[in-house]
Amino acid sequence: MKHASLQIIRDEHASVAAMLRSMRMMIERGPGDHPERFFDVLRAMLFYIDEFPERLHHPKESELLFPCVLRAAPSIRATVERLENEHVNGQKAVRELQHLLLAWELLGEPRRPEFMTQCRQYVDFYLEHMRLEETVVLPEAQRVLSDAEWKALDEAFEKNDDPLTGKHPQNPVYDRLFTRIVMRAPAPIGLGEG
């Protein structure tokens, strides 16, 4: 049986992973001759991560998915506790990155190395976080959850409004955010001037 929430979670993970990899590409390229556009795009990317995954995606995993799976499969408790801890600290980490980016933009090159180091670590951390969810929690969920639990999960996740997946009802505010990122990020990251 196919469950909509599984596909939504995977699609949302793919969107976040694409954003994270694009951020990494942006920082490796650096501001070049267009620092205003560079900082604007990175701010928008970090805002997306703070706005969508931290406020919509993670709470549904923490409040709905994880408890259901743990009730039926307590053997994955250590993994779920790790993921929960990462959810709790995720918003703080992205906010710290936003602050470090602003410090680099306003205070100049001496602040660049700290942002670059923290950003690389954050991208690696987040990609590993999603990998754990997809290789441990989701397979276990498929094995142990009841039809009623899947129905509740499907209904909850179908309400998500991720601008990057393009498969769910779009919110015009998020559409503008996505358009801003794509149109201003330089090629091949986005459609902006290289």
C-alpha positions, 0 to 999 in steps of 0.5 A, spaced: 500 500 500 502 506 498 502 512 503 502 519 501 505 521 507 511 517 505 512 520 498 511 527 501 516 526 506 521 524 501 519 529 496 520 535 502 527 531 503 529 532 496 527 539 496 531 541 502 537 537 500 537 541 493 537 547 497 542 545 502 547 543 496 545 550 492 547 553 498 554 550 499 555 551 491 553 559 493 558 559 498 564 556 494 563 561 489 563 566 493 560 573 492 564 575 486 562 581 483 555 581 485 555 581 493 548 584 494 545 579 490 549 573 493 547 575 500 540 576 498 540 569 495 543 566 501 538 570 506 532 567 502 535 560 502 536 560 510 529 563 510 526 558 506 530 552 511 527 556 517 520 557 515 518 551 511 522 545 514 523 547 521 516 550 522 512 545 518 516 539 516 519 537 523 513 538 527 509 533 524 515 528 524 516 530 531 509 530 533 505 525 529 510 520 525 516 519 531 511 517 536 507 512 532 513 509 530 516 508 537 510 505 540 510 499 535 518 499 534 521 501 541 528 498 538 529 504 534 528 509 540 536 511 540 535 513 533 529 517 534 531 521 540 537 523 536 533 525 530 528 529 536 534 532 539 536 535 532 529 537 531 529 541 537 536 544 535 535 545 528 532 552 528 537 555 533 542 552 528 539 556 522 538 562 526 545 562 528 547 561 520 543 567 519 546 571 524 553 569 521 551 571 514 549 578 516 555 579 520 559 577 514 555 581 510 555 587 514 562 586 517 566 584 512 571 578 510 574 577 517 567 574 518 567 570 512 571 563 515 566 562 520 560 563 516 563 558 511 565 553 516 558 553 520 555 553 513 558 547 511 557 543 517 550 545 517 549 542 510 553 535 512 549 535 519 542 536 515 543 531 509 545 526 514 539 527 519 535 526 513 538 520 511 537 517 518 530 518 517 529 515 510 533 509 512 531 507 519 525 511 521 521 510 514 522 503 513 520 501 520 514 506 519 512 502 513 513 495 517 509 497 523 504 502 522 496 501 522 492 503 516 489 508 521 496 511 523 497 512 516 491 515 514 492 521 520 499 522 517 497 522 510 492 527 512 497 531 516 502 531 511 498 533 505 497 540 508 504 542 507 505 547 503 513 546 500 514 551 495 519 547 492 516 540 491 511 543 486 506 538 488 501 541 493 497 547 493 502 553 493 502 559 497 503 565 493 508 568 499 512 562 498 512 562 491 515 569 491 520 566 495 522 560 491 522 565 485 526 570 488 531 564 489 531 561 483 531 568 479 537 571 483 542 565 484 547 565 478 547 559 473 548 553 474 544 554 481 539 558 479 537 562 473 540 569 474 547 571 471 553 567 472 
